[in-house]
Amino acid sequence: MKQDFLKYQAQTSPYPLAMEVSHASGSYIYDTAGKKHLDFVAGVSACTLGHCHPRVVNAIKEQAEKYLHVMVYGEYAQGPAIELCKLLAEHLPAPLEKTYLTNSGTEAIEGALKLARRYTGRSGIIAAKSAYHGNTMGSLSLMTYEERQKPFRPLIPDISWIEFNREEDLEKIDENTAGVILESIQGGAGFIQPQNDYLKKVKAKCEKVGALLILDEIQPGFGRTGKLFGFQNYNTVPDILVMGKGMGGGLPIGAFTSSSEIMDTLSANPKMGHITTFGGNPVIAAAALATLQELVTGDLLAQTLQKEQLFRELLVHPLISEVRGRGLMLAPILTSEEIANELVLRAQDKGLILFWLLFEGKAIRITPPLTISMSEIKEGCGIIIDILNDLLQDK
Ligand SMILES: Cc1ncc(COP(=O)(O)O)c(C=O)c1O
C-alpha cells in the first residue's frame, strides 16, 4: 500500500507519516498490521465524535438509501441541508441565521471574503499575521509566510495585516475595509487565544467604520473549546462565521453563516454570485446534522473542560514549557523543535497519534475526538511522559 500511495497519490510533503490504515473506531485507528493507535489528533480536529460514531454512520446509511446528489446547491429543497442550517440557526446568537454550505473550509473562507466585499462594496481585507485560513488562492493570499506564497504569486490584492492581540494595530481598520478576518483562536500559529477582550475591540472598530468581522471557526468550532463555537467564550458575535472540519463528523464540509440581510446579497447583482455543485450534499449534510444533534443534546460540551483539566494535570514535565489552547484544542510547547519532532515520531511507534502545528515548530497538537474517555487520556499522556523521560535521559 505504502509504495502505491507514494507513487500514485499526489503528496503534500516529502515525508508523509504513511500509516497504512485498515479501519477506525471510537478513539482508535487500526493499521493493516493489526496495531491499534490511540488518536489524539482526530484527523486534525475533524472527527468530533470519534471514528465511525454510530449516530453519524446511521445517518449516512439512511440518507444514502434515499437519495444522493440530485441538484446543484441552492435549487432544490433537500431535508438534510435545510435541517442542518435550521438547527445551526437555533443554536447561534442573532443575527447569525442563514448558512451557505460548502465542500471544505477554505471554500467557505472564499465565500466569506466574497460576501464581505459584496455587502460592503469595498475591497480591503485585513487578516492577522501568522494566521491560517486554507490553501486556495484567496485563503493563501491571507497568509504572511512568504515562502508559502512566493511560488504562487500574484495573489489577490488589497490585503493587509494586523498583529493578533495587538490593539494599536486596530487603527488600520478603516472606511476602505470590507472585512477583518481572524481565527477566534489562532491554530497554526500555536493555539493562541485572544487576550483582554481583543475580539470585542476588533468588532467595535469594525462597527465604527462599517467593516464586517469574519471569524474563522474551522478549527475551534463544533465543541472543541467547550462551547459550540469558540467565539462564545469571548462575548463577540461575528458578522460572518466560518466553519468546517469537525462539522461533518468525518465527512468533508464547510459553511459560512451570516444575517439574512448580509447573506441575501450573494444571490442578486449578479444573481448566482456564489455557486457550487456539491455544497450541501445530502449525505454529508446528514452526517453533519447527526454530529450537531449529538453535540447539542448530549453532555460532550460540558465534559470537554473536565477533559482539558485532566490533560493539564497530566502534561507536566521539564521538557514542556507550557500548554496553550482551550478545551480539547491543546498545544503543549516543548523546549525545542527537535524534542517536539522526536515526540511525534516516537509516539507513532508506541501507538499514540500526535501531530505538528503548521507554523509553531515547538508545539505538538492534541485535538482528540471529543468522545475520548478519561482513561484513554491517561493512557496517551502516560505514553507522552514516558517518551519525554527517555528524551530527558538522552540529553
Ligand atoms: C483555521 C482554519 N481555517 C481554514 C482551514 C482550511 O480548511 P480546509 O482544509 O477544509 O480547506 C483550516 C484547516 O486546517 C483551519 O484550521
The ligand as an SDF file (V2000), in Angstrom:
LIG
                    3D

 16 16  0  0  0  0  0  0  0  0999 V2000
   -8.4420   27.7860   10.9640 C   0  0  0  0  0  0  0  0  0  0  0  0
   -8.5290   27.0870    9.6510 C   0  0  0  0  0  0  0  0  0  0  0  0
   -9.0840   27.7260    8.6060 N   0  0  0  0  0  0  0  0  0  0  0  0
   -9.2100   27.1350    7.4080 C   0  0  0  0  0  0  0  0  0  0  0  0
   -8.7740   25.8450    7.1930 C   0  0  0  0  0  0  0  0  0  0  0  0
   -8.9330   25.2240    5.8360 C   0  0  0  0  0  0  0  0  0  0  0  0
   -9.8740   24.1940    5.8750 O   0  0  0  0  0  0  0  0  0  0  0  0
   -9.8330   23.0550    4.7380 P   0  0  0  0  0  0  0  0  0  0  0  0
   -8.5670   22.2880    4.9620 O   0  0  0  0  0  0  0  0  0  0  0  0
  -11.0810   22.2440    4.9930 O   0  0  0  0  0  0  0  0  0  0  0  0
   -9.8690   23.7470    3.4430 O   0  0  0  0  0  0  0  0  0  0  0  0
   -8.1830   25.1520    8.2440 C   0  0  0  0  0  0  0  0  0  0  0  0
   -7.6630   23.7930    8.0420 C   0  0  0  0  0  0  0  0  0  0  0  0
   -6.7480   23.3470    8.6990 O   0  0  0  0  0  0  0  0  0  0  0  0
   -8.0580   25.7800    9.5100 C   0  0  0  0  0  0  0  0  0  0  0  0
   -7.5040   25.1610   10.5500 O   0  0  0  0  0  0  0  0  0  0  0  0
  1  2  1  0
  2  3  1  0
  2 15  2  0
  3  4  2  0
  4  5  1  0
  5  6  1  0
  5 12  2  0
  6  7  1  0
  7  8  1  0
  8  9  2  0
  8 10  1  0
  8 11  1  0
 12 13  1  0
 12 15  1  0
 13 14  2  0
 15 16  1  0
M  END
$$$$
